[in-house]
Amino acid sequence: MKRRHFLAAGTGGALAAVVPGPVLATERVDPQVVDYFTRQLALHSTADMMLGPQELIGTVTEQYQLISALGRAASTQVRDELTRLGATYAVLAGWLHQDAGEWGTARSWHTAALADAQTVTDPDLHAYTLANLSYLQTELGDGQAAVALCERGLHLSGLPPVARMQLLYQQAHGHSLLGDRDAVDRLLDTAQSTAATRPEQPPAPWGRSAAVDNPIFFDIQRATCYGRLGLHAQAQPLWQRVTASVPHTARRRAGIYLARQAAGHAALGDPGPALTLAAESARIAAETGSARHIAELTSLRTTMSRWQHGPHGEELHHAFQPISG
């Protein structure tokens, strides 16, 4: 692929300037395209935090198709690098559809990522795709599948600490769905200890993990697991630290954490803080349009509906109004 095809008007130009498949198959693929799409991937991940899924799905999925086409036309070394990169794009596409509530499509993308990872010798990449597929299974409520996928990943040889850490805490989420608190605490403790041993520059595709840069990362994981286990009193101090510390740039995540904190208060029969937190969470959900976030709030509204005919009825109505209709 000639360099000029990737320099025209940024990402949009690159997509628009792709030559037809038969021509592509006969051209040499410049190894620099790997760096180009790697930089694009980092930008997409940053944009995801600010924009939400709908603004990025089209670009990310089209770029995956382009990367795959380039891989088929490339020499062996470049093809393997593009396959690895394509798998990380497929994971991102899976996540974006997951956040948009398009569960079947999300599963297809995560499955494609896993298939790509299995065509190259790269246990880190294989573990990465397994961990992300486990995350999807957790959100679908399938704890057994989530645990099994992580177990498969943990048996891969030569995993770096970051890979083990990701698989361990994802496995803890699976066990939280199965009601096993002992396993949850054991796995999260081990994951947190493992995170402390990882290098400053972990191998691709992991990048710098939130577990290193975010001191409340494991509070988030433990509080989420405790919420699933019904341990709301134990989760509340964790959520208080979390929601007080989330930066403005992570507003969408903050909204979900507020919803989970509100759910804990609601479960403990404490309507005042539950309504305050739910109202702020609903305002954020209306801004970002995250289907996952809205689903959490919809479940929370059902839990809090027992207060709709009492003194908190009007406040309850206003709290969820941003996502109504």
Backbone bond lengths (Angstrom), bond angles and torsions (degrees), N, CA, C in turn:
res aa  C-N    CA-C-N  psi(-1)  N-CA   C-N-CA  omega(-1)  CA-C   N-CA-C  phi
1 M - - - 1.468 - - 1.514 108.64 -
2 K 1.323 118.77 127.79 1.453 122.38 -176.34 1.514 110.95 -74.00
3 R 1.324 114.64 145.37 1.451 121.03 -174.54 1.532 111.91 -57.38
4 R 1.328 117.44 -35.92 1.468 119.13 -175.99 1.526 111.83 -60.68
5 H 1.321 117.22 -26.32 1.465 118.90 -179.46 1.522 111.97 -64.97
6 F 1.352 117.78 -19.61 1.451 120.20 -175.55 1.509 113.26 -108.52
7 L 1.313 117.48 7.24 1.452 120.13 -178.59 1.520 112.35 -114.30
8 A 1.300 117.57 3.67 1.466 120.19 -176.41 1.516 110.72 -90.36
9 A 1.328 115.12 107.41 1.466 121.60 170.99 1.517 113.15 57.09
10 G 1.321 117.87 41.14 1.459 120.78 172.81 1.504 112.69 65.75
11 T 1.349 115.51 -150.45 1.455 121.35 -175.11 1.520 111.79 -60.17
12 G 1.331 116.44 -46.60 1.459 118.94 -178.21 1.512 111.34 -60.69
13 G 1.345 115.92 -40.65 1.458 119.40 178.48 1.505 111.71 -64.88
14 A 1.323 116.89 -38.98 1.460 120.38 179.41 1.507 111.21 -61.38
15 L 1.318 116.05 -41.17 1.459 119.35 -179.74 1.521 111.08 -70.30
16 A 1.313 115.29 -40.06 1.464 118.70 -176.13 1.522 111.93 -71.40
17 A 1.341 116.25 -24.97 1.458 119.34 -172.91 1.516 113.59 -95.65
18 V 1.309 117.88 8.83 1.471 119.62 -178.90 1.515 109.90 -63.79
19 V 1.324 115.63 132.06 1.458 119.52 178.82 1.510 109.77 -79.86
20 P 1.321 119.07 160.85 1.456 121.30 -177.08 1.522 112.39 -61.08
21 G 1.318 115.95 155.72 1.450 122.45 -177.27 1.514 115.00 -51.49
22 P 1.324 120.13 -50.65 1.463 120.45 -177.91 1.521 113.19 -59.62
23 V 1.368 117.64 -36.55 1.456 120.34 177.51 1.519 110.04 -71.45
24 L 1.326 115.88 -42.14 1.448 121.58 179.42 1.520 111.03 -55.19
25 A 1.318 116.68 -38.50 1.455 120.39 -175.54 1.518 112.61 -67.34
26 T 1.341 118.72 -18.22 1.465 120.70 -176.42 1.521 112.00 -104.05
27 E 1.322 119.11 -5.27 1.457 121.58 -177.15 1.527 111.38 -95.97
28 R 1.311 114.71 153.43 1.460 119.70 174.75 1.521 109.16 -76.57
29 V 1.326 117.06 134.73 1.457 121.13 178.73 1.518 108.58 -92.54
30 D 1.301 116.27 118.56 1.458 121.89 -179.52 1.524 109.34 -65.81
31 P 1.339 118.76 127.47 1.468 120.62 179.12 1.528 113.72 -57.80
32 Q 1.345 117.26 -20.96 1.463 119.99 -179.52 1.525 112.80 -65.28
33 V 1.338 117.25 -17.41 1.463 118.08 179.40 1.526 110.74 -65.28
34 V 1.333 117.34 -25.68 1.467 120.12 177.67 1.521 109.82 -63.73
35 D 1.335 117.01 -46.82 1.463 120.73 178.11 1.520 110.88 -63.25
36 Y 1.328 115.55 -39.30 1.468 119.73 -179.65 1.528 110.84 -58.86
37 F 1.321 117.02 -51.76 1.460 120.09 -177.03 1.527 112.11 -73.66
38 T 1.328 117.62 -24.47 1.464 120.15 173.97 1.523 110.19 -65.89
39 R 1.325 116.59 -42.96 1.465 119.93 176.83 1.519 110.90 -64.28
40 Q 1.321 116.86 -40.16 1.460 120.60 178.26 1.526 110.98 -61.05
41 L 1.333 116.22 -40.62 1.465 120.31 -178.90 1.523 110.91 -61.37
42 A 1.327 116.95 -42.54 1.465 120.23 178.41 1.524 110.90 -61.96
43 L 1.326 116.74 -39.56 1.466 120.28 178.29 1.519 111.50 -67.11
44 H 1.329 116.67 -39.02 1.467 120.01 178.07 1.530 110.71 -61.99
45 S 1.323 116.55 -42.13 1.467 120.19 -178.78 1.522 110.73 -64.02
46 T 1.336 116.83 -37.86 1.462 120.21 176.48 1.520 110.78 -68.00
47 A 1.324 116.37 -43.45 1.461 120.40 -179.45 1.522 111.95 -64.19
48 D 1.328 116.38 -32.64 1.467 120.11 179.70 1.518 111.21 -57.85
49 M 1.325 117.87 -39.24 1.458 120.88 -179.32 1.524 111.80 -66.46
50 M 1.341 116.83 -28.05 1.458 120.57 -175.82 1.523 113.49 -96.59
51 L 1.337 117.11 -32.84 1.459 120.27 -169.14 1.524 114.42 -105.05
52 G 1.317 118.02 -29.44 1.450 119.72 -172.77 1.513 111.71 89.67
53 P 1.331 117.56 174.97 1.462 120.80 -168.73 1.520 116.40 -71.98
54 Q 1.310 117.68 -38.67 1.468 119.41 -169.58 1.514 113.07 -63.67
55 E 1.334 117.42 -29.90 1.460 120.86 -178.69 1.520 112.73 -74.94
56 L 1.333 116.94 -16.09 1.464 120.14 -172.11 1.518 114.50 -115.54
57 I 1.315 117.82 -19.68 1.468 120.32 -173.01 1.526 111.59 -55.13
58 G 1.311 117.42 -47.89 1.464 120.41 -177.06 1.515 112.46 -60.72
59 T 1.322 116.69 -46.96 1.466 120.63 -178.16 1.525 111.34 -64.31
60 V 1.332 116.44 -46.93 1.467 120.03 -176.17 1.530 111.21 -65.67
61 T 1.315 117.29 -42.54 1.467 118.83 -178.53 1.526 111.18 -69.33
62 E 1.323 117.56 -37.98 1.465 119.57 177.60 1.529 111.09 -66.63
63 Q 1.316 116.56 -37.75 1.459 118.71 178.95 1.527 110.93 -68.58
64 Y 1.308 117.30 -34.26 1.467 119.01 174.67 1.530 110.19 -60.16
65 Q 1.321 117.07 -44.61 1.460 120.26 179.49 1.525 111.13 -61.44
66 L 1.324 116.11 -39.35 1.462 120.18 178.80 1.524 110.84 -66.95
67 I 1.314 117.09 -43.94 1.465 121.15 178.58 1.523 110.20 -60.35
68 S 1.323 117.37 -41.87 1.464 120.94 179.24 1.523 111.06 -63.56
69 A 1.340 116.83 -42.06 1.458 120.33 179.12 1.522 110.76 -64.21
70 L 1.334 116.18 -42.03 1.452 119.70 177.89 1.527 110.92 -63.25
71 G 1.318 116.84 -39.15 1.451 120.72 179.25 1.519 112.46 -61.14
72 R 1.305 116.49 -37.93 1.465 120.00 179.81 1.530 111.72 -68.09
73 A 1.343 116.20 -23.19 1.462 120.20 -177.93 1.524 112.99 -98.44
74 A 1.339 117.61 -3.50 1.451 121.05 -170.42 1.521 112.73 -93.06
75 S 1.333 114.79 164.84 1.458 120.78 171.70 1.523 109.01 -66.87
76 T 1.314 117.38 167.52 1.462 121.15 -172.80 1.522 112.46 -57.23
77 Q 1.332 118.32 -48.23 1.453 120.67 -177.31 1.525 111.41 -63.42
78 V 1.328 116.08 -48.39 1.461 119.37 -179.94 1.525 110.36 -66.28
79 R 1.334 116.38 -37.15 1.466 119.38 178.38 1.526 111.09 -59.61
80 D 1.321 117.11 -44.25 1.463 119.55 179.58 1.522 111.43 -63.70
81 E 1.331 116.59 -40.56 1.466 119.47 178.44 1.525 110.98 -64.44
82 L 1.327 116.65 -40.26 1.460 119.63 178.48 1.525 111.57 -69.49
83 T 1.322 116.91 -33.73 1.468 119.94 176.78 1.525 110.26 -64.36
84 R 1.331 116.00 -43.86 1.466 119.48 177.17 1.528 110.74 -60.63
85 L 1.321 115.46 -45.50 1.461 119.85 -179.49 1.525 110.54 -65.58
86 G 1.332 116.38 -40.83 1.453 119.63 178.43 1.520 111.92 -60.14
87 A 1.327 117.33 -37.68 1.463 120.11 178.75 1.526 111.36 -62.58
88 T 1.338 117.15 -38.35 1.462 119.37 178.84 1.529 110.68 -70.51
89 Y 1.329 117.23 -34.55 1.469 119.77 173.68 1.527 110.51 -64.19
90 A 1.331 116.95 -40.48 1.470 120.37 179.33 1.519 110.73 -64.10
91 V 1.344 117.05 -38.04 1.469 120.19 176.10 1.524 109.90 -62.08
92 L 1.340 117.15 -44.71 1.458 119.93 179.12 1.524 110.87 -63.54
93 A 1.323 116.98 -41.78 1.470 119.90 177.15 1.525 110.29 -61.10
94 G 1.335 116.33 -41.02 1.463 119.83 176.93 1.511 111.38 -60.86
95 W 1.325 116.50 -44.25 1.465 119.90 179.13 1.529 111.56 -62.79
96 L 1.333 117.07 -42.97 1.460 119.94 -178.88 1.524 111.32 -62.04
97 H 1.340 117.25 -42.89 1.466 119.74 176.89 1.527 110.85 -67.81
98 Q 1.306 116.34 -33.53 1.467 121.13 176.48 1.526 109.69 -61.79
99 D 1.325 116.24 -47.12 1.460 120.27 -179.00 1.521 111.20 -67.64
100 A 1.325 116.10 -26.40 1.467 120.28 177.80 1.530 111.96 -83.01
101 G 1.333 116.90 -2.36 1.462 120.31 179.78 1.512 113.96 78.82
102 E 1.332 117.28 15.57 1.466 121.65 179.84 1.531 107.58 -97.25
103 W 1.332 114.73 78.75 1.463 120.85 -165.64 1.531 113.05 -68.21
104 G 1.321 117.27 -41.07 1.457 119.26 179.95 1.515 112.10 -64.05
105 T 1.333 116.24 -42.34 1.462 120.17 178.53 1.521 110.42 -67.55
106 A 1.330 116.45 -37.79 1.463 119.93 177.62 1.526 110.48 -60.24
107 R 1.334 116.52 -43.58 1.463 119.72 179.32 1.530 110.84 -62.33
108 S 1.325 116.87 -39.62 1.464 120.39 179.39 1.524 111.31 -61.80
109 W 1.339 116.95 -41.44 1.459 120.25 -179.49 1.526 111.17 -69.34
110 H 1.318 117.43 -41.44 1.463 119.04 178.50 1.532 110.80 -66.18
111 T 1.320 116.64 -34.51 1.463 120.12 176.44 1.524 110.62 -67.30
112 A 1.336 116.74 -38.89 1.466 120.50 176.58 1.523 110.74 -63.31
113 A 1.322 116.68 -39.60 1.462 120.26 178.19 1.521 110.86 -62.64
114 L 1.325 115.98 -43.37 1.460 120.12 179.27 1.529 110.84 -63.46
115 A 1.325 116.42 -40.95 1.469 120.22 178.62 1.526 111.11 -63.61
116 D 1.328 117.42 -42.57 1.464 120.51 177.59 1.526 110.44 -61.08
117 A 1.323 116.51 -44.23 1.464 120.75 -177.13 1.521 111.73 -62.15
118 Q 1.301 117.29 -30.51 1.458 120.65 -177.54 1.527 113.08 -79.19
119 T 1.336 116.94 -7.48 1.470 119.04 179.17 1.522 112.61 -90.97
120 V 1.334 117.37 -4.50 1.462 121.46 177.55 1.526 108.84 -126.77
121 T 1.313 115.95 156.94 1.462 120.76 178.12 1.517 108.38 -87.52
122 D 1.318 115.94 93.43 1.465 120.66 -174.92 1.525 108.34 -157.46
123 P 1.341 118.29 87.65 1.467 119.98 -178.24 1.522 113.22 -61.44
124 D 1.356 117.80 -31.20 1.461 119.71 177.35 1.526 110.65 -61.03
125 L 1.319 115.80 -46.23 1.456 120.52 -179.92 1.527 111.01 -65.35
126 H 1.322 116.46 -41.64 1.454 120.54 178.38 1.529 109.95 -60.10
127 A 1.326 116.69 -46.04 1.459 120.96 178.62 1.530 111.24 -62.27
128 Y 1.321 116.33 -39.14 1.464 121.54 179.98 1.534 111.15 -60.81
129 T 1.315 116.15 -45.15 1.466 119.11 -179.35 1.528 110.93 -69.92
130 L 1.325 117.67 -35.04 1.465 120.78 177.42 1.531 111.04 -66.36
131 A 1.326 117.00 -42.55 1.463 120.61 179.88 1.521 111.07 -62.53
132 N 1.326 116.78 -41.77 1.463 119.61 -179.05 1.526 112.27 -72.06
133 L 1.328 117.31 -34.89 1.460 119.74 174.77 1.524 110.09 -67.15
134 S 1.336 117.21 -36.18 1.460 120.74 175.73 1.529 110.82 -61.68
135 Y 1.331 116.33 -40.39 1.465 120.86 177.36 1.528 110.72 -58.38
136 L 1.322 116.09 -44.45 1.460 119.50 177.24 1.523 110.85 -60.70
137 Q 1.335 117.20 -44.96 1.463 120.18 -178.97 1.528 111.16 -62.38
138 T 1.317 116.74 -35.95 1.463 119.62 176.01 1.518 110.57 -62.09
139 E 1.321 116.55 -45.00 1.465 119.03 -179.44 1.525 111.97 -67.85
140 L 1.319 116.90 -23.97 1.457 120.77 175.79 1.530 111.66 -83.99
141 G 1.335 116.75 -4.08 1.459 120.96 177.14 1.513 114.95 85.37
142 D 1.334 117.65 14.28 1.464 121.20 -178.25 1.529 109.39 -101.69
143 G 1.327 115.45 85.14 1.455 120.02 -177.76 1.508 113.44 -64.59
144 Q 1.332 117.23 -37.62 1.462 120.28 -179.01 1.526 110.84 -61.39
145 A 1.334 116.65 -45.50 1.464 119.95 179.68 1.516 111.11 -65.78
146 A 1.329 117.32 -40.34 1.458 120.90 179.65 1.524 111.05 -60.47
147 V 1.317 116.34 -44.74 1.466 121.17 179.81 1.527 110.66 -65.22
148 A 1.328 116.55 -44.73 1.471 120.69 -176.45 1.520 111.52 -64.38
149 L 1.332 117.63 -40.49 1.467 120.54 179.42 1.524 111.09 -62.79
150 C 1.335 116.45 -42.22 1.458 119.28 179.24 1.524 111.22 -68.74
151 E 1.307 116.37 -37.43 1.467 119.49 177.76 1.522 110.48 -60.91
152 R 1.322 115.51 -40.91 1.462 119.84 176.98 1.519 110.61 -60.87
153 G 1.328 116.39 -43.09 1.456 119.80 179.33 1.515 113.10 -65.36
154 L 1.327 116.93 -39.44 1.453 120.90 -177.59 1.525 112.69 -67.84
155 H 1.330 116.91 -18.09 1.458 121.07 177.86 1.531 112.72 -86.81
156 L 1.340 117.47 -4.79 1.457 119.79 176.19 1.526 109.48 -69.14
157 S 1.299 117.42 142.65 1.460 120.86 -177.73 1.521 111.22 -84.51
158 G 1.328 115.26 148.96 1.459 121.05 173.40 1.511 115.69 73.26
159 L 1.332 117.93 25.16 1.459 119.33 -179.24 1.529 111.02 -73.26
160 P 1.333 118.27 137.89 1.461 120.73 174.09 1.530 110.07 -75.20
161 P 1.342 117.43 163.68 1.475 119.75 -178.89 1.525 114.07 -54.31
162 V 1.347 117.37 -38.42 1.461 118.86 -177.52 1.519 111.55 -62.66
163 A 1.321 117.58 -37.14 1.458 120.91 179.29 1.524 110.71 -68.18
164 R 1.331 116.88 -44.57 1.462 120.51 178.43 1.528 110.61 -61.77
165 M 1.327 116.12 -42.26 1.456 119.80 179.87 1.521 111.66 -60.11
166 Q 1.337 116.88 -46.68 1.467 120.91 -178.85 1.525 110.97 -62.42
167 L 1.319 116.64 -43.52 1.459 120.63 -179.23 1.524 111.04 -67.18
168 L 1.326 117.25 -38.14 1.466 120.60 -179.36 1.529 111.62 -64.73
169 Y 1.337 116.87 -46.27 1.457 115.97 -177.12 1.518 111.90 -75.10
170 Q 1.334 117.86 -30.13 1.465 118.54 173.67 1.531 110.58 -66.09
171 Q 1.315 116.85 -36.69 1.458 120.10 177.26 1.529 110.36 -65.31
172 A 1.318 117.01 -35.66 1.466 119.97 175.97 1.521 111.01 -59.82
173 H 1.330 117.38 -40.64 1.469 119.81 177.77 1.525 110.83 -62.44
174 G 1.327 116.88 -39.49 1.458 119.06 176.35 1.510 111.87 -60.51
175 H 1.331 116.94 -43.51 1.460 120.86 179.62 1.531 111.69 -67.18
176 S 1.335 117.44 -28.32 1.468 118.64 177.46 1.526 110.74 -65.10
177 L 1.333 116.75 -32.66 1.466 120.30 175.44 1.521 111.68 -70.17
178 L 1.318 116.18 -25.23 1.463 121.24 -179.08 1.527 111.94 -90.90
179 G 1.328 117.03 -0.39 1.459 120.69 176.42 1.512 115.08 78.73
180 D 1.317 118.66 21.20 1.457 122.25 -175.13 1.530 110.25 -104.71
181 R 1.344 116.05 89.25 1.459 119.37 -177.70 1.523 111.96 -66.03
182 D 1.316 118.16 -39.50 1.459 120.09 -179.33 1.525 110.99 -57.22
183 A 1.326 116.59 -44.03 1.464 120.52 179.08 1.519 110.61 -65.84
184 V 1.326 116.57 -39.28 1.464 120.38 179.03 1.519 110.80 -59.74
185 D 1.326 117.07 -51.51 1.464 120.51 -177.99 1.528 111.44 -64.74
186 R 1.323 116.56 -41.63 1.462 120.15 -179.48 1.528 110.70 -62.49
187 L 1.328 116.96 -46.15 1.462 121.00 -177.20 1.530 111.71 -69.09
188 L 1.328 117.36 -40.13 1.461 119.39 179.15 1.520 111.37 -68.66
189 D 1.329 117.19 -38.42 1.469 119.63 176.68 1.527 110.58 -62.23
190 T 1.340 116.08 -43.75 1.464 120.20 179.99 1.528 110.70 -66.36
191 A 1.331 116.41 -41.12 1.470 120.04 178.89 1.518 110.99 -62.18
192 Q 1.328 116.67 -41.90 1.463 119.99 -179.39 1.525 111.40 -66.26
193 S 1.316 116.68 -39.78 1.470 120.12 176.15 1.523 110.83 -65.34
194 T 1.318 116.11 -39.48 1.469 120.68 179.93 1.525 110.95 -66.08
195 A 1.323 116.49 -38.02 1.469 120.62 -179.63 1.523 111.21 -59.67
196 A 1.321 116.64 -33.27 1.464 120.48 -178.10 1.521 112.63 -70.91
197 T 1.345 117.66 -14.71 1.463 120.99 -176.97 1.518 113.42 -99.91
198 R 1.302 117.48 -1.55 1.460 119.52 -173.47 1.522 111.26 -80.02
199 P 1.343 118.00 152.65 1.470 121.53 -177.55 1.522 111.77 -73.05
200 E 1.327 114.70 162.31 1.461 119.92 178.94 1.523 112.04 -63.61
201 Q 1.327 117.19 -34.84 1.462 121.36 179.65 1.525 108.94 -117.61
202 P 1.327 118.04 85.86 1.462 120.54 -178.46 1.518 111.18 -69.81
203 P 1.310 117.25 159.99 1.467 120.73 -177.74 1.521 111.86 -69.96
204 A 1.335 115.58 156.70 1.459 120.47 172.02 1.520 107.62 -65.75
205 P 1.338 119.06 149.53 1.472 126.94 7.05 1.525 114.34 -95.75
206 W 1.335 117.09 14.66 1.466 118.20 -170.19 1.511 113.33 -72.48
207 G 1.333 117.43 -40.16 1.448 119.00 -176.10 1.520 110.46 65.97
208 R 1.307 115.67 -170.71 1.462 119.60 178.21 1.514 108.73 -76.44
209 S 1.304 115.73 122.48 1.459 121.09 -175.78 1.516 111.30 -87.05
210 A 1.328 114.67 150.91 1.464 119.72 175.72 1.514 111.65 -61.35
211 A 1.319 117.81 -22.19 1.452 120.71 -179.49 1.527 111.54 -65.29
212 V 1.344 117.39 -25.45 1.458 120.82 178.10 1.521 110.40 -86.94
213 D 1.310 116.80 -46.11 1.458 121.43 -172.18 1.527 113.72 -84.98
214 N 1.299 118.45 -15.41 1.460 121.70 -173.85 1.526 109.89 -117.07
215 P 1.337 118.25 107.74 1.464 120.37 -177.11 1.530 114.03 -66.35
216 I 1.330 117.10 -15.21 1.474 119.53 179.65 1.525 112.12 -102.05
217 F 1.336 116.76 9.61 1.458 119.88 -175.71 1.525 111.98 -54.94
218 F 1.313 117.53 -48.84 1.459 119.23 -176.66 1.529 112.04 -77.34
219 D 1.336 118.03 -21.24 1.466 119.44 169.01 1.532 109.92 -62.01
220 I 1.333 115.93 -40.93 1.471 120.51 179.08 1.520 110.34 -62.27
221 Q 1.329 116.23 -47.29 1.467 119.71 -177.95 1.530 110.80 -63.93
222 R 1.328 116.59 -44.17 1.468 119.86 -177.20 1.528 111.11 -69.01
223 A 1.323 116.50 -41.82 1.468 119.59 179.96 1.526 110.39 -63.46
224 T 1.340 116.97 -41.13 1.464 120.37 178.71 1.523 110.46 -62.67
225 C 1.333 116.52 -45.91 1.470 120.28 178.90 1.523 111.13 -63.35
226 Y 1.322 117.32 -42.51 1.459 120.09 179.65 1.525 111.12 -63.48
227 G 1.328 116.56 -36.00 1.462 119.02 176.87 1.517 111.24 -61.35
228 R 1.335 117.21 -43.20 1.462 119.74 177.91 1.531 111.61 -64.41
229 L 1.324 115.60 -33.22 1.467 120.23 -179.34 1.530 112.51 -79.41
230 G 1.331 116.65 -5.92 1.463 120.20 -177.98 1.513 113.44 80.70
231 L 1.326 118.06 14.64 1.468 122.64 -179.28 1.533 108.90 -92.56
232 H 1.314 115.77 62.67 1.465 120.56 -170.54 1.520 112.48 -69.71
233 A 1.324 117.92 -36.90 1.466 119.54 179.17 1.527 110.60 -63.67
234 Q 1.334 117.29 -38.06 1.468 120.61 178.32 1.527 111.64 -72.67
235 A 1.336 116.48 -28.70 1.459 120.15 -178.56 1.521 112.66 -77.24
236 Q 1.336 119.31 -28.83 1.458 121.20 -171.90 1.524 114.24 -61.03
237 P 1.340 120.98 -44.60 1.477 118.50 177.32 1.531 112.38 -61.32
238 L 1.320 116.23 -33.27 1.455 119.84 177.62 1.517 110.57 -67.24
239 W 1.338 116.43 -46.59 1.463 119.65 179.90 1.521 111.68 -62.93
240 Q 1.318 117.08 -34.95 1.465 118.97 179.19 1.519 110.97 -62.54
241 R 1.334 117.00 -41.50 1.464 119.80 176.57 1.527 110.68 -65.98
242 V 1.328 116.26 -40.25 1.462 120.62 -176.86 1.520 111.39 -65.18
243 T 1.322 116.99 -54.54 1.463 119.83 -173.75 1.522 112.43 -69.75
244 A 1.325 116.97 -19.03 1.466 119.92 175.84 1.525 111.82 -82.51
245 S 1.335 117.37 -10.65 1.460 120.52 -171.55 1.523 114.95 -117.94
246 V 1.337 118.44 -10.09 1.459 120.23 -176.26 1.529 109.49 -68.70
247 P 1.336 118.53 127.33 1.469 120.06 -178.93 1.524 111.81 -70.11
248 H 1.317 115.22 159.98 1.469 120.38 -179.03 1.518 111.53 -62.27
249 T 1.318 117.60 -29.85 1.459 120.90 -178.92 1.532 112.31 -68.11
250 A 1.334 116.20 -15.29 1.473 120.68 178.04 1.526 109.92 -108.74
251 R 1.319 115.94 43.96 1.468 121.12 -172.72 1.531 112.54 -61.63
252 R 1.329 117.03 -37.77 1.464 119.01 -179.47 1.531 110.67 -64.48
253 R 1.337 116.33 -43.63 1.461 119.11 176.90 1.519 110.57 -62.77
254 A 1.336 115.82 -41.68 1.455 119.79 179.53 1.522 110.93 -57.25
255 G 1.331 116.77 -39.67 1.460 120.02 179.70 1.519 112.73 -61.68
256 I 1.329 116.20 -41.28 1.465 120.22 178.91 1.523 110.33 -67.32
257 Y 1.330 116.87 -41.01 1.463 119.31 179.56 1.532 110.73 -65.28
258 L 1.330 117.12 -38.52 1.463 120.27 176.19 1.532 110.80 -61.12
259 A 1.336 116.75 -40.18 1.460 120.48 178.79 1.527 110.57 -63.40
260 R 1.316 116.94 -40.38 1.463 120.33 -179.64 1.524 111.15 -70.50
261 Q 1.317 116.39 -37.76 1.460 119.52 175.84 1.528 110.32 -64.70
262 A 1.326 116.03 -41.92 1.469 120.17 177.34 1.523 111.25 -62.17
263 A 1.333 116.72 -39.42 1.469 120.38 178.98 1.515 110.84 -61.71
264 G 1.338 116.65 -36.82 1.458 119.73 177.18 1.515 111.47 -64.49
265 H 1.323 117.07 -45.22 1.470 120.04 177.70 1.526 110.91 -62.28
266 A 1.327 116.25 -40.59 1.465 119.27 179.33 1.529 110.80 -62.96
267 A 1.326 116.71 -42.23 1.461 120.46 179.85 1.524 111.36 -65.27
268 L 1.335 116.67 -29.41 1.461 121.07 179.14 1.532 112.02 -87.11
269 G 1.341 116.92 3.47 1.461 121.27 177.43 1.508 113.96 74.10
270 D 1.325 117.45 35.40 1.462 122.65 -175.94 1.527 109.00 -119.10
271 P 1.337 118.73 83.84 1.471 121.15 -170.89 1.526 114.97 -68.12
272 G 1.333 119.02 -32.11 1.459 120.42 -175.59 1.520 113.06 -56.63
273 P 1.342 118.22 -64.67 1.468 118.77 179.27 1.521 113.09 -65.09
274 A 1.340 117.51 -30.11 1.468 119.77 178.87 1.519 110.18 -61.50
275 L 1.325 117.77 -43.40 1.456 121.26 -178.55 1.530 111.62 -70.28
276 T 1.317 116.94 -39.94 1.466 120.40 178.79 1.529 111.01 -61.92
277 L 1.314 116.02 -46.50 1.458 120.96 -179.92 1.527 111.47 -67.47
278 A 1.340 116.50 -40.66 1.463 120.47 179.86 1.520 111.29 -63.08
279 A 1.328 117.06 -39.15 1.465 120.69 -179.36 1.525 110.98 -63.34
280 E 1.333 117.10 -44.29 1.464 120.11 179.04 1.522 110.55 -66.71
281 S 1.322 116.69 -41.08 1.460 120.74 178.46 1.523 111.13 -61.59
282 A 1.326 117.53 -41.86 1.461 121.18 -179.23 1.524 111.32 -65.93
283 R 1.319 117.88 -35.13 1.471 120.22 177.64 1.528 110.08 -64.36
284 I 1.314 116.60 -40.38 1.465 120.41 178.82 1.529 110.47 -67.19
285 A 1.336 116.73 -42.85 1.466 120.32 179.82 1.519 111.48 -60.54
286 A 1.319 116.83 -37.93 1.465 120.49 178.95 1.523 110.88 -65.09
287 E 1.331 117.25 -31.51 1.465 121.25 179.48 1.530 111.94 -75.55
288 T 1.327 117.06 -43.18 1.465 120.78 -172.53 1.518 113.67 -88.91
289 G 1.326 117.53 -27.24 1.461 120.71 -179.16 1.511 113.99 69.93
290 S 1.341 118.01 20.10 1.462 120.93 178.92 1.519 110.49 -69.38
291 A 1.330 116.47 118.70 1.464 120.09 -179.40 1.522 111.41 -65.72
292 R 1.326 117.42 -34.22 1.467 120.66 177.23 1.522 110.22 -62.15
293 H 1.308 115.79 -44.20 1.457 121.07 179.92 1.532 110.39 -63.76
294 I 1.305 116.75 -46.69 1.460 120.81 -179.64 1.523 110.83 -62.63
295 A 1.339 116.97 -36.70 1.465 120.09 177.80 1.529 110.85 -63.62
296 E 1.331 117.24 -39.98 1.466 119.49 177.65 1.519 110.87 -63.85
297 L 1.342 116.15 -40.55 1.459 119.69 179.45 1.521 111.61 -69.16
298 T 1.319 117.13 -35.05 1.466 120.27 177.66 1.528 110.12 -63.14
299 S 1.319 116.68 -42.74 1.462 120.65 176.27 1.522 110.81 -64.19
300 L 1.331 116.49 -40.52 1.462 120.65 178.79 1.523 110.92 -63.69
301 R 1.328 117.12 -42.06 1.466 120.29 179.16 1.522 110.77 -60.87
302 T 1.332 117.09 -38.84 1.469 120.50 176.65 1.522 110.45 -62.62
303 T 1.328 116.83 -43.36 1.465 120.84 178.83 1.521 111.16 -61.96
304 M 1.320 117.19 -37.99 1.456 121.78 -175.43 1.522 113.32 -88.52
305 S 1.326 116.94 -0.85 1.469 120.01 -177.03 1.529 112.32 -63.81
306 R 1.327 117.33 -17.92 1.469 119.27 179.16 1.523 112.05 -66.26
307 W 1.331 116.99 -13.74 1.467 120.96 179.14 1.527 113.08 -98.41
308 Q 1.337 117.72 2.78 1.466 118.88 -170.74 1.530 113.59 -71.02
309 H 1.340 118.35 -21.73 1.467 120.37 -179.08 1.524 112.45 -103.57
310 G 1.312 117.49 6.50 1.453 121.60 179.71 1.513 111.71 -104.45
311 P 1.323 116.67 -161.69 1.474 120.53 -178.14 1.529 114.28 -64.99
312 H 1.322 117.06 -16.01 1.467 119.81 -179.95 1.531 112.59 -97.83
313 G 1.317 117.48 5.98 1.457 120.95 -174.36 1.521 113.74 -57.79
314 E 1.334 117.55 -48.43 1.463 120.55 -177.79 1.532 110.68 -66.52
315 E 1.328 116.23 -40.73 1.462 120.04 178.50 1.528 110.80 -63.76
316 L 1.337 116.03 -37.01 1.462 120.54 177.85 1.526 110.37 -63.31
317 H 1.323 115.88 -43.55 1.466 120.09 179.47 1.521 110.88 -60.31
318 H 1.322 117.58 -45.85 1.458 121.13 -177.44 1.523 111.61 -69.99
319 A 1.325 117.43 -32.17 1.465 120.41 -177.93 1.522 111.38 -60.34
320 F 1.326 116.84 -40.94 1.461 120.36 -175.49 1.516 113.67 -99.11
321 Q 1.321 117.07 3.62 1.466 120.36 -177.72 1.532 113.70 -58.91
322 P 1.327 119.41 -35.47 1.480 118.35 -179.58 1.525 114.25 -59.53
323 I 1.338 117.77 -26.18 1.473 118.84 179.97 1.513 112.04 -109.19
324 S 1.314 118.06 10.56 1.470 121.19 178.38 1.519 110.16 -84.61
325 G 1.331 115.86 139.15 1.465 120.65 177.60 1.503 112.60 68.08
